[in-house]
Amino acid sequence: MPVKIIRAAFREIQKLSHEDFRKVCKIISRLNVSQDDHLDTISLQGFSHWRRTRLGDVRVIWERVDRDNILVIKAGLRKDIYDNLFDNPNCDEPLAVEQLLNPDGTPLKNNPTYQVPLTNISDSDWKQEAEDTWYNFVYGGGYRYSPLLTSYQQEVLSGLTPHSTNNKAWIVQSAPGTGKTVCAALKACEMYWEHECNTMLIVPEALCQDVAKFAEIKQILELNPEGFWLGTFRDFLAKVDPKLHSRLATPEQESEVLWRLDNPHIPDSQLISSREVISYSDDVLLYQAFILNQENTLRNRSPIYKANQQRIKELEERIKPNKWKEKLGNSLCRLDAARELKRKPPLPLLTDKPTILIVDEAQDFLLAELQALLAVREAWEKQGYPTYLWFLGDLNQKIKPTDLYIWGHLELGDSVKLLYNYRNSRRILEFANQFLKFAEPFRNRHQEIPETSDPNNAFELGESVSLVKFSSQEQALEFLHLLNSSVQEEGRERYFLRLSANRVKVLCCDRIFPKFNNLEIFPAAQAKGREFEACVAFGIFAGTGKPSLQESLQWYTLLTRPRSRLLIVATSQELERIGDDYFQCCRRIDAQSAATWIAEIASDNDISEIRNNAENKKQELLASCAKGKPFFDTYLVLDLAGVAGEELSRWEQKAIAELSNHSASLPRELEQIPNNNISLRCLLLRAMHRSWEAVDLAFELQENNPEEYQRLLTSIAQNLENKNLIYEAARVRIKLGKPWQNDYPFPEIAEKSGSLLSLLCQAFIDRPFPNL
């Protein structure tokens, strides 16, 4: 039976000890068995659909939504909260009932909900794989890849189907936290499965890998169907018009061309750094949107143009369009490729069913690119193939300086609006919304700019935004050191993902920071599209003069990343620049209280961040081995980071070398590692020069996880060969089905485990002596 869980339950589960955390997992896995047979379960009187299941001191409250679905709404220890509710079948406490009906003050049906990827596992058959799945689901951010649409989202988007309206193209305006990417991904799956549409989902490069991990999308992609496609706009061009795509310049090529034209005194033969190339990425967009695009007759009305007018004027004077095209050679820039696509739309790829194009983060596209997609839709429609188009975005989160600034440019009528905010608390929204006021001078009075996310539509009230003020940047940096030491006592937490979840997320503008073990720094470009339970906004208001449009939109985007707690770290100079009135709603606290407050709340990990920083994760795991205390979830983290094959073997060799320096403490360490964590236990045994015990231990995996069994024995054999223990390595390899070398003596011991010396002695004894 499918089991679902609301996000509010994660906050309770993350506070549990690892053993209690596992008990919650076992309870939830049992709920998959059937709808009636549940161990240690009672019904809560007065609410026939509510149940309480226990295991030891752990309690889980759940409800049967219908015959085929179970929803977990609360989990925790009996002693922590609502004792009578957990253990008394009489549900007669008004506060307890209110909490179950409206978690975090929101009706249960509107709470963000996720599908739990667990099957039933009994206590006697508990597998490491199941624990890893559950552990990754809660702490690794895995739940974000199995979301379900809320009742509100389903209702708002119900009319956007091929059979419910005569419209062929829609705009979905979605404020921060309303779930536009989730809606785009899940509605794409719905269009494919339920409405039998050929579906093309176009997302930014930064989101592409994440969206591909959504459980429903992953299931479709594994089938490799012709009728479902996911990729960036550049990938879309490659799919529908390979010839056009082959002429398209890369972003790096465009930036380098503009840099060289803007710096003519530097010879072409001189290499330029990647930092210099990146610094020109916004200039490339400004140049194409407001200089190359001569058709843009309304450029003077654009707030983006007004905010960047001086830089655009400089580019216009220094870089003539003919020089730009000459430098690009036969390649096309983004603007020209979009124009070509609009001028000559390609033939439809599939014609057996209707086609739908879904574009996420549309506000950061060039206007010409969106118009080209509209032209493609219209061309396919005129050829007799029903085609539909969705644009999803938020103009208030526009961080790219393109020429789209009102949805009216697309002439598609009123936009569909997602209003309910599932991410940010009301108080965080009230604070963040203020900073869009700095964008107003750049906007014309009658521009159709969408309203900010209404705080009254927030998921929960939340706590007040906190502010800690310092007289200088030096003092502010000292606070980061204080925060780093306050997060986690070194060596206390033995699970890497739990420790990473406890690391405070620090949002900043692009600047270089020293490395902190317990802090994760996110510059603005990396923070876009992310969300965390709690965040520190550090020094984001630094600068001089009146805030620019780009700063205003950047602040709004950064300040809407946290769900429940937000700490502002600012200097007196920053507050003077912005104005003290903007911080009246903040709770002002001292440095120590601020560090304690923000470090209390754990955030989940982003799996894509782990994979994108695999080398750093490998080094952090290696550092724990250097201390003789490897993280208990080492192999899960390596798997999430994509470390496999030869790369994993090399990491193990380094880890064994580090662990070997702690030979006296490793036996005690081995006792602390859970028995079902076989790969890590084998690693310690190998570091203790007890390879045959590792081989025997690995045998437990032969049936349930044959791939890991093969990998472990191959790695052990390779390790022995590296030590010139060729005979021992051959004895290991024979267990993998490898042939025994004919010239190796004593073949009778080849398939036996244990000490080589003991086996050789026994072999000598068992052999008959020759007659003298």
Order of alpha helices (4+ residues) and beta strands (2+ residues): beta-alpha-alpha-beta-beta-beta-beta-alpha-alpha-beta-alpha-beta-alpha-beta-alpha-beta-alpha-alpha-beta-alpha-alpha-alpha-alpha-alpha-alpha-alpha-alpha-alpha-beta-alpha-beta-beta-alpha-beta-alpha-alpha-beta-beta-alpha-beta-alpha-beta-alpha-beta-alpha-alpha-alpha-alpha-alpha-alpha-alpha-alpha-alpha-alpha-alpha-alpha
